[in-house]
Amino acid sequence: EPKQPVNLISHWEGKQRKANLFLAIPYNIPNGCAAAYFPETNVLVPLESTAKISNTPTSKSIIITIEAA
């Protein structure tokens, strides 16, 4: 259902991080993908997971699940 309130949960090395109360809005992107704004979802990014060369957080490659809020 469009504009349903949801929570976003990231998963990395057995740890979960949660960003609460976002609105799910459908967009024409590939199945299995999600998009969100930063810094609002920075909490989902594990700081221990960094790119090899730049040493920046892997913000574009995190695994999440979405649950109803």
N, CA, C and O atoms as CSV, one atom per row, in Angstrom:
chain,resi,resn,atom,element,x,y,z
A,1,GLU,N,N,0.850,-1.187,0.000
A,1,GLU,CA,C,0.000,0.000,0.000
A,1,GLU,C,C,0.891,1.246,0.000
A,1,GLU,O,O,1.760,1.366,0.864
A,2,PRO,N,N,0.702,2.173,-0.942
A,2,PRO,CA,C,1.519,3.385,-0.995
A,2,PRO,C,C,1.421,4.220,0.277
A,2,PRO,O,O,0.369,4.315,0.908
A,3,LYS,N,N,2.529,4.807,0.621
A,3,LYS,CA,C,2.669,5.684,1.791
A,3,LYS,C,C,2.375,4.979,3.108
A,3,LYS,O,O,1.934,5.608,4.070
A,4,GLN,N,N,2.618,3.681,3.149
A,4,GLN,CA,C,2.475,2.924,4.393
A,4,GLN,C,C,3.684,3.213,5.285
A,4,GLN,O,O,4.810,3.208,4.788
A,5,PRO,N,N,3.490,3.464,6.586
A,5,PRO,CA,C,4.631,3.658,7.475
A,5,PRO,C,C,5.384,2.346,7.676
A,5,PRO,O,O,4.786,1.303,7.943
A,6,VAL,N,N,6.705,2.419,7.541
A,6,VAL,CA,C,7.541,1.226,7.669
A,6,VAL,C,C,8.780,1.529,8.500
A,6,VAL,O,O,9.166,2.684,8.683
A,7,ASN,N,N,9.387,0.464,8.994
A,7,ASN,CA,C,10.691,0.531,9.641
A,7,ASN,C,C,11.685,-0.166,8.729
A,7,ASN,O,O,11.355,-1.179,8.112
A,8,LEU,N,N,12.898,0.364,8.638
A,8,LEU,CA,C,13.959,-0.222,7.833
A,8,LEU,C,C,14.978,-0.842,8.778
A,8,LEU,O,O,15.380,-0.217,9.760
A,9,ILE,N,N,15.395,-2.063,8.486
A,9,ILE,CA,C,16.334,-2.772,9.354
A,9,ILE,C,C,17.493,-3.262,8.504
A,9,ILE,O,O,17.291,-3.986,7.529
A,10,SER,N,N,18.720,-2.866,8.875
A,10,SER,CA,C,19.890,-3.363,8.152
A,10,SER,C,C,20.473,-4.548,8.906
A,10,SER,O,O,20.304,-4.690,10.117
A,11,HIS,N,N,21.166,-5.396,8.147
A,11,HIS,CA,C,21.733,-6.627,8.699
A,11,HIS,C,C,23.189,-6.725,8.269
A,11,HIS,O,O,23.483,-6.716,7.074
A,12,TRP,N,N,24.108,-6.820,9.235
A,12,TRP,CA,C,25.523,-6.968,8.909
A,12,TRP,C,C,26.233,-7.657,10.069
A,12,TRP,O,O,26.183,-7.188,11.206
A,13,GLU,N,N,26.882,-8.758,9.775
A,13,GLU,CA,C,27.632,-9.550,10.751
A,13,GLU,C,C,26.813,-9.852,12.011
A,13,GLU,O,O,27.308,-9.721,13.130
A,14,GLY,N,N,25.572,-10.253,11.814
A,14,GLY,CA,C,24.722,-10.644,12.927
A,14,GLY,C,C,24.139,-9.498,13.727
A,14,GLY,O,O,23.443,-9.733,14.715
A,15,LYS,N,N,24.403,-8.269,13.327
A,15,LYS,CA,C,23.868,-7.101,14.035
A,15,LYS,C,C,22.762,-6.467,13.202
A,15,LYS,O,O,22.789,-6.501,11.972
A,16,GLN,N,N,21.798,-5.893,13.894
A,16,GLN,CA,C,20.714,-5.179,13.227
A,16,GLN,C,C,20.740,-3.719,13.651
A,16,GLN,O,O,21.006,-3.393,14.808
A,17,ARG,N,N,20.459,-2.859,12.696
A,17,ARG,CA,C,20.307,-1.432,12.956
A,17,ARG,C,C,18.948,-1.031,12.388
A,17,ARG,O,O,18.523,-1.562,11.362
A,18,LYS,N,N,18.269,-0.103,13.045
A,18,LYS,CA,C,16.885,0.180,12.671
A,18,LYS,C,C,16.652,1.678,12.487
A,18,LYS,O,O,17.105,2.499,13.284
A,19,ALA,N,N,15.937,2.009,11.417
A,19,ALA,CA,C,15.460,3.372,11.165
A,19,ALA,C,C,13.935,3.293,11.127
A,19,ALA,O,O,13.367,2.603,10.281
A,20,ASN,N,N,13.292,3.984,12.024
A,20,ASN,CA,C,11.848,3.862,12.205
A,20,ASN,C,C,11.054,4.952,11.486
A,20,ASN,O,O,11.529,6.061,11.244
A,21,LEU,N,N,9.829,4.575,11.163
A,21,LEU,CA,C,8.783,5.482,10.676
A,21,LEU,C,C,9.132,6.229,9.393
A,21,LEU,O,O,9.134,7.459,9.352
A,22,PHE,N,N,9.423,5.465,8.356
A,22,PHE,CA,C,9.559,6.005,7.011
A,22,PHE,C,C,8.277,5.694,6.254
A,22,PHE,O,O,7.526,4.804,6.653
A,23,LEU,N,N,8.016,6.408,5.175
A,23,LEU,CA,C,6.852,6.121,4.342
A,23,LEU,C,C,7.304,5.347,3.113
A,23,LEU,O,O,8.204,5.785,2.396
A,24,ALA,N,N,6.683,4.197,2.866
A,24,ALA,CA,C,6.980,3.399,1.680
A,24,ALA,C,C,6.264,4.019,0.488
A,24,ALA,O,O,5.036,4.103,0.465
A,25,ILE,N,N,7.036,4.452,-0.498
A,25,ILE,CA,C,6.481,5.074,-1.693
A,25,ILE,C,C,6.981,4.289,-2.901
A,25,ILE,O,O,8.191,4.165,-3.089
A,26,PRO,N,N,6.080,3.756,-3.723
A,26,PRO,CA,C,6.520,2.948,-4.871
A,26,PRO,C,C,7.220,3.790,-5.938
A,26,PRO,O,O,6.773,4.885,-6.281
A,27,TYR,N,N,8.322,3.257,-6.451
A,27,TYR,CA,C,9.066,3.860,-7.560
A,27,TYR,C,C,9.418,2.771,-8.548
A,27,TYR,O,O,9.414,1.590,-8.201
A,28,ASN,N,N,9.719,3.150,-9.762
A,28,ASN,CA,C,10.095,2.205,-10.808
A,28,ASN,C,C,11.594,1.886,-10.701
A,28,ASN,O,O,12.405,2.412,-11.463
A,29,ILE,N,N,11.947,1.019,-9.745
A,29,ILE,CA,C,13.319,0.547,-9.580
A,29,ILE,C,C,13.282,-0.979,-9.574
A,29,ILE,O,O,12.215,-1.560,-9.378
A,30,PRO,N,N,14.417,-1.641,-9.782
A,30,PRO,CA,C,14.419,-3.108,-9.841
A,30,PRO,C,C,13.886,-3.755,-8.561
A,30,PRO,O,O,14.080,-3.238,-7.461
A,31,ASN,N,N,13.212,-4.895,-8.726
A,31,ASN,CA,C,12.739,-5.665,-7.570
A,31,ASN,C,C,13.919,-6.006,-6.669
A,31,ASN,O,O,15.019,-6.283,-7.147
A,32,GLY,N,N,13.683,-5.982,-5.379
A,32,GLY,CA,C,14.727,-6.302,-4.420
A,32,GLY,C,C,15.604,-5.120,-4.059
A,32,GLY,O,O,16.531,-5.259,-3.262
A,33,CYS,N,N,15.326,-3.957,-4.633
A,33,CYS,CA,C,16.113,-2.755,-4.341
A,33,CYS,C,C,15.270,-1.765,-3.541
A,33,CYS,O,O,14.040,-1.787,-3.590
A,34,ALA,N,N,15.953,-0.909,-2.815
A,34,ALA,CA,C,15.289,0.159,-2.067
A,34,ALA,C,C,16.159,1.403,-2.159
A,34,ALA,O,O,17.360,1.315,-2.415
A,35,ALA,N,N,15.559,2.539,-1.952
A,35,ALA,CA,C,16.295,3.799,-1.955
A,35,ALA,C,C,15.813,4.632,-0.779
A,35,ALA,O,O,14.640,4.586,-0.408
A,36,ALA,N,N,16.729,5.390,-0.201
A,36,ALA,CA,C,16.382,6.247,0.934
A,36,ALA,C,C,17.341,7.427,0.960
A,36,ALA,O,O,18.400,7.396,0.333
A,37,TYR,N,N,16.967,8.447,1.677
A,37,TYR,CA,C,17.800,9.635,1.795
A,37,TYR,C,C,18.766,9.520,2.968
A,37,TYR,O,O,18.471,8.911,3.997
A,38,PHE,N,N,19.927,10.128,2.770
A,38,PHE,CA,C,20.893,10.289,3.851
A,38,PHE,C,C,20.929,11.777,4.168
A,38,PHE,O,O,20.823,12.582,3.243
A,39,PRO,N,N,21.069,12.174,5.389
A,39,PRO,CA,C,21.551,11.426,6.548
A,39,PRO,C,C,20.474,10.693,7.332
A,39,PRO,O,O,20.781,10.049,8.334
A,40,GLU,N,N,19.216,10.774,6.901
A,40,GLU,CA,C,18.144,10.157,7.680
A,40,GLU,C,C,18.359,8.668,7.922
A,40,GLU,O,O,17.948,8.146,8.958
A,41,THR,N,N,18.991,7.985,6.986
A,41,THR,CA,C,19.193,6.542,7.138
A,41,THR,C,C,20.645,6.167,7.440
A,41,THR,O,O,21.018,5.001,7.305
A,42,ASN,N,N,21.458,7.125,7.844
A,42,ASN,CA,C,22.846,6.810,8.230
A,42,ASN,C,C,22.899,5.751,9.319
A,42,ASN,O,O,23.850,4.971,9.378
A,43,VAL,N,N,21.903,5.714,10.172
A,43,VAL,CA,C,21.873,4.749,11.268
A,43,VAL,C,C,21.919,3.308,10.754
A,43,VAL,O,O,22.309,2.409,11.498
A,44,LEU,N,N,21.534,3.074,9.514
A,44,LEU,CA,C,21.522,1.720,8.950
A,44,LEU,C,C,22.902,1.258,8.487
A,44,LEU,O,O,23.111,0.063,8.279
A,45,VAL,N,N,23.835,2.175,8.324
A,45,VAL,CA,C,25.140,1.867,7.732
A,45,VAL,C,C,26.134,1.428,8.805
A,45,VAL,O,O,26.414,2.185,9.735
A,46,PRO,N,N,26.672,0.206,8.686
A,46,PRO,CA,C,27.686,-0.237,9.646
A,46,PRO,C,C,29.015,0.468,9.378
A,46,PRO,O,O,29.571,0.330,8.288
A,47,LEU,N,N,29.527,1.208,10.335
A,47,LEU,CA,C,30.773,1.941,10.143
A,47,LEU,C,C,31.967,1.010,9.978
A,47,LEU,O,O,33.010,1.418,9.467
A,48,GLU,N,N,31.819,-0.239,10.408
A,48,GLU,CA,C,32.903,-1.206,10.278
A,48,GLU,C,C,33.015,-1.742,8.858
A,48,GLU,O,O,34.017,-2.371,8.518
A,49,SER,N,N,32.015,-1.507,8.026
A,49,SER,CA,C,32.010,-1.987,6.646
A,49,SER,C,C,32.404,-0.834,5.733
A,49,SER,O,O,31.612,0.080,5.503
A,50,THR,N,N,33.632,-0.877,5.209
A,50,THR,CA,C,34.134,0.221,4.388
A,50,THR,C,C,34.672,-0.282,3.052
A,50,THR,O,O,35.020,-1.453,2.904
A,51,ALA,N,N,34.731,0.626,2.088
A,51,ALA,CA,C,35.305,0.315,0.778
A,51,ALA,C,C,36.813,0.131,0.922
A,51,ALA,O,O,37.458,0.820,1.712
A,52,LYS,N,N,37.362,-0.795,0.159
A,52,LYS,CA,C,38.783,-1.129,0.289
A,52,LYS,C,C,39.707,0.035,-0.032
A,52,LYS,O,O,40.660,0.278,0.709
A,53,ILE,N,N,39.458,0.749,-1.098
A,53,ILE,CA,C,40.386,1.805,-1.509
A,53,ILE,C,C,40.096,3.131,-0.808
A,53,ILE,O,O,41.013,3.757,-0.277
A,54,SER,N,N,38.843,3.564,-0.798
A,54,SER,CA,C,38.513,4.889,-0.250
A,54,SER,C,C,38.294,4.885,1.256
A,54,SER,O,O,38.338,5.938,1.892
A,55,ASN,N,N,38.057,3.710,1.832
A,55,ASN,CA,C,37.782,3.572,3.268
A,55,ASN,C,C,36.517,4.326,3.696
A,55,ASN,O,O,36.392,4.715,4.857
A,56,THR,N,N,35.591,4.529,2.773
A,56,THR,CA,C,34.324,5.172,3.106
A,56,THR,C,C,33.281,4.101,3.424
A,56,THR,O,O,33.388,2.982,2.922
A,57,PRO,N,N,32.277,4.415,4.243
A,57,PRO,CA,C,31.240,3.429,4.571
A,57,PRO,C,C,30.529,2.924,3.316
A,57,PRO,O,O,30.378,3.654,2.337
A,58,THR,N,N,30.103,1.683,3.360
A,58,THR,CA,C,29.468,1.041,2.204
A,58,THR,C,C,27.969,1.345,2.153
A,58,THR,O,O,27.143,0.431,2.154
A,59,SER,N,N,27.635,2.599,2.108
A,59,SER,CA,C,26.241,3.051,2.165
A,59,SER,C,C,25.372,2.508,1.046
A,59,SER,O,O,24.171,2.319,1.242
A,60,LYS,N,N,25.941,2.253,-0.118
A,60,LYS,CA,C,25.148,1.813,-1.268
A,60,LYS,C,C,25.010,0.305,-1.352
A,60,LYS,O,O,24.397,-0.206,-2.289
A,61,SER,N,N,25.564,-0.411,-0.398
A,61,SER,CA,C,25.568,-1.880,-0.485
A,61,SER,C,C,25.139,-2.545,0.813
A,61,SER,O,O,25.724,-3.553,1.210
A,62,ILE,N,N,24.137,-2.004,1.474
A,62,ILE,CA,C,23.695,-2.623,2.719
A,62,ILE,C,C,22.435,-3.447,2.474
A,62,ILE,O,O,21.608,-3.113,1.625
A,63,ILE,N,N,22.310,-4.518,3.228
A,63,ILE,CA,C,21.146,-5.401,3.125
A,63,ILE,C,C,20.124,-4.959,4.164
A,63,ILE,O,O,20.451,-4.795,5.339
A,64,ILE,N,N,18.882,-4.768,3.721
A,64,ILE,CA,C,17.828,-4.361,4.654
A,64,ILE,C,C,16.604,-5.252,4.503
A,64,ILE,O,O,16.412,-5.929,3.492
A,65,THR,N,N,15.796,-5.225,5.537
A,65,THR,CA,C,14.437,-5.739,5.453
A,65,THR,C,C,13.515,-4.583,5.816
A,65,THR,O,O,13.921,-3.622,6.470
A,66,ILE,N,N,12.281,-4.698,5.382
A,66,ILE,CA,C,11.289,-3.657,5.634
A,66,ILE,C,C,10.130,-4.295,6.374
A,66,ILE,O,O,9.620,-5.339,5.969
A,67,GLU,N,N,9.715,-3.654,7.471
A,67,GLU,CA,C,8.581,-4.158,8.248
A,67,GLU,C,C,7.570,-3.040,8.432
A,67,GLU,O,O,7.925,-1.861,8.422
A,68,ALA,N,N,6.325,-3.411,8.597
A,68,ALA,CA,C,5.288,-2.415,8.877
A,68,ALA,C,C,5.579,-1.755,10.213
A,68,ALA,O,O,6.001,-2.414,11.163
A,69,ALA,N,N,5.353,-0.458,10.279
A,69,ALA,CA,C,5.612,0.281,11.528
A,69,ALA,C,C,4.433,0.144,12.472
A,69,ALA,O,O,4.457,0.692,13.573
